Amino acid sequence: MKQPIIKMKENTFEIAQKKIHVLAFLIDFTIYATIITILGYFFGGTLEDAFGFRLNVLATLTILFMGFFLWPISEGLWGQTIGKRIFKLKVLSDDYKPIEMGPAVLRALLGFIDYIFLAGLIVATTNDKNKRIGDLAAKTIVVQLKK
């Protein structure tokens, strides 16, 4: 179903398609996984019996910090992560204004439920604005910017 085009002062956009949103997430996740691998290689020891790394406290805290703050900070400040920027997606409030830090943090915290259990994808398929649980709770929407 084609989403309606919404016009604002400086931008025209439409509701982001689920598949584009998933691709943006995969790019962000790949960047995050690459950083974890690099930190594990330089600051941890490899495991002998399994694939992975044993991390020291500094590397572990850095990874946790990035996991909890990388997405909400970039979305709270710019409305986009790197993956969203590549696909010209932006997170806005339900009234199509720039997102604030509080809703960005709430989206990220609920994102763990959305992504781990795929609940976000299931919920997004049941509403006309493709909103996952984090978007519903934070009163945000992901849009695709148009020229």
Number of C-alpha atoms within 10 A of each C-alpha: 5 7 13 10 14 14 12 10 5 6 10 14 21 18 21 22 18 17 10 16 19 14 15 22 17 13 16 18 14 13 14 15 13 12 15 20 15 12 19 20 15 11 17 19 13 14 10 8 6 7 7 14 18 14 19 13 11 12 18 17 12 13 20 13 11 16 17 14 17 18 21 25 20 15 26 22 14 16 24 24 23 17 21 24 15 12 16 17 26 23 25 24 18 15 10 16 13 17 24 20 16 12 21 27 21 16 24 22 17 18 20 16 14 20 13 9 11 13 15 22 18 15 15 19 13 11 10 10 19 23 24 27 19 23 26 17 13 20 18 24 23 27 24 20 18 13 6
